[in-house]
Amino acid sequence: MYLCKPKTVVQNWPQKKRKGGLLELIKIYIARHGETIWNEEGRIQGRSDPGLSPKGYLQSLELRHHLKDRPLSAIYTSTRQRSILTAEPLANHLGLAIQSQPELDEIAFGILEGKLLHHFDEELKSEWERFKDDRFVYRIPGAENYADVASRVRPFVERLLQVHEGEEILIVGHRVVNRLLIGMLMEYPAEKVLKIEQTNDMLYLVEKNSEAKIYHYMDGQIREGLVLVGEEVIL
């Protein structure tokens, strides 16, 4: 199963005419929202809407520091306040409006939302394990699976590549949404998408035209490659 470049075109965004049939280089910065109170407590968030923790606010300032001199043309977030609040310091500095998109909302976790990850009862533990075993297919009651999220992220990615060709933009999203965004932009197989790591203070950069490269900012440095869960940097 591959998360290739989507075919769907949504017509309510302005369209750009392509020069020579190839994408002009687009630079897409992909940040995860800053730490929240629930991150700190180890609670599952999903569509729930907790605010940033003090550490999360500092991470939003770090994001501003990293990108304050970049010629960004747009900043996109989800509709969740943790995403919007993370983008606010940079948006205010650059004088850009934040464009909140429901397609970028985190995966819904249904009956698990608000629960402490390491304190499930037997029923919830069983649901969590079944989901982890088949994240693209299994749905926890009241939740989405990865395929559901991919189906709403896919048209957003296609619009993005058309509208912002030749530009630099920022997306402030969530763990699962960002995995799928990166997977689609880089055309990664599903098994690799599931392993993409992004802590609350990690920033990715995807450079894409006819080819794609990925970089990550971590510990004050930018390096080429992708960080996978429990592994070293993968180019």
N, C-alpha and C positions, 0 to 999 in steps of 0.2 A: 504493500500500500504506500503510495507516494503522495506527498502534498505539493503537487506541481502548481505552476502559475495558473491561476483560475481563468476560465473562459468567459464568465458572466460579465457583462458591462451594464452598470446601472446608469440610466440616462439623465438623472436629475442633477448630476454634477457637470460643470462645463468640460468640454472635450478639447484636447490639444491635437493639432495636426503633427504627425511624426515626420521628422526629417530623415530621409534615406532609409526608412523602415526599421531603424534600430533605436533603442532608448538612448537619449542623452543621459549622462551619468546622474543618478539620483542618490543622495545621501540621506539615509533614514536612521536617525538615532532612536533607539528603543530602550526606554527606562522602565523599571518597575517602580511602583509607588513606594514611598518611604514607609518605614516600619510603623505599624499601628499598635494600639493598645492590645488588640487581639493577637497580633503577631507575637507581642511580648508575652502574652499569657498562654500561647499555644492553642488558640481557638481557630476553628475552621471558619473562614469568612464567606467566600462565594459572593452571592449578591447582597449580603448584609453590608452595612455602611458605617463601620467604626471610623473615628477620626485618627489623625496621626498621633503617635506618641511624641514626647520631647525629642527622642532620638530621630524619629521620622522627620520632624521639622528641620533638624540639622541636616539631614540627608537631602531635603529639598533645597537647602542653601548650597550644598555641595554641587547639586545638579546645576544650579544657576552659575556657580563658579566655573564649572567645566565648559558650559556652552554660551556664556555671556557675550563672547566675541564672535560667535558663529553667525553667518547671514541666514538665519532661519526664516522661512517664508510662512510657516504654519506650525501650530502646536495642537496636537490631538490628545484627548484623554477619554476615559470612559465617563459614565455618568455618576460614578461613585466618588464621594468626597475625598477619599484617600488618594485617588488619582489626580483630581482637580487641585487639591491643596499642595501636592508635590510639584505640580507645574506652575503654580501661581507666582513664586518669586521670580522665576526666569521670564514668564510672560509679562509681568509688570516691568521688569528691567528692559525688555526688548520692545515693549509697547504693542504686543501681539494679543489678540483675543484668543481665549482658549475655546477650542471647538470640541465639545463633548459629544461622543458618538456611542449610542447604545450597543453597537456591534462590538465595541471594545470592552464591554462589561465582563467581569470574571465569570467563569463557569459557575452555574448554579449547583450547589451541593445539597439542596433539598433538606431532608430530615437531619443532616449532619451539621448544618450551619449553626454556629454559636457553641458547638460542643468542643470540649477540650480533647485534643487529638489523642492524648495518651490515657484518657479516662473513659473510654467507650464501654457501655455494657455489651453483653455478648451479641445481641442483635445488631447493634451499630457496628461493632467490630467485624462481624460477618459481612455486612454491607460494604464496609471500607475495603476489606480484603478482596471481595469479588470485583469491586471497581478497579483496584490496583492491578488485578490480574488481566483486565481487558478494558482499558480506559477508553478506547474508541467505540466500544460496543455497549458495555454494561451501564445501566442508569440506576443510581441510587434512587429510591422513591422521592419524587418531587424534584429531581435533579436533571442535569444534562450530562451527556458523555462528550468525549473529545470531538466526535464527528458532528454533534449538534453545534458545538462552538465553531468548528471549522466552517460549517455551512453559512454562518453569519459573518465570519471574518473574511471569507474568500472574496465576496464582492467589494468589501472595503479595500482590500489590497489591490484589486484591479483598478478601482477608481483612483487610488493613490498614485499608482504608477503612471496613469494617464494625465492626471491633473497637475502633478508636481514634477514632471519630467524635467531634468536639468536643475533641480532645486535641492535645498537642504530642509528637512523637516524633523520634528520630534514627536514621538508617540510615548505617552506615559500610560502604561497598561498594568497588567497583572501577570502572575506566574504562568498560568495555563494559556491565556490569550497570547502572551508574548512568545511562548514556545511555538504556537501555531503560526503566528506572524513570521517568525524567523524561519520556520520550516517551509512556508510557502515562498518567501522571498529567495531562500537559498536552494529550494527544491530538494529538501532532505527527505529520506524515507521516514516512515512513521516511527520505527524503532529508535531512530536517532533523536527525533523530536521529543520523545518521552524522557530523554536523558539530559535535555538542555538545562543547565543550571543558571539561575540568576537570583542572586541575593538582592535585598532591598537597596543596596548601595552600588549595584553593578549596572553599568551602562554599555549597551552594544551599539555598534555602528555597522550598518549594512550599506555597502556601495554597490550599486547595481546599474548595469546597462545591458549589453548582450551577454555579459558574464556577471558573476556576483562574488564579492569578497566580504568577509565579516571580521570585525575587530571588537575587542572588549577593553573597557576602562576598569582597572582594578588597582587599588593601592597607589593611586596617583599616576599610574602609567597606562599607556595604550599599547596593546599587543595584538598582533594578528591571530585569529583563531577563535574557536568556540570553547567554552568551558562546559564539560559534561559532569553530571553528578558523580562524585567519587573518583573522578579521573583527572588527568592532566589536560592541558590545553590541546584541543584537536583542531588542526587546520582544515 
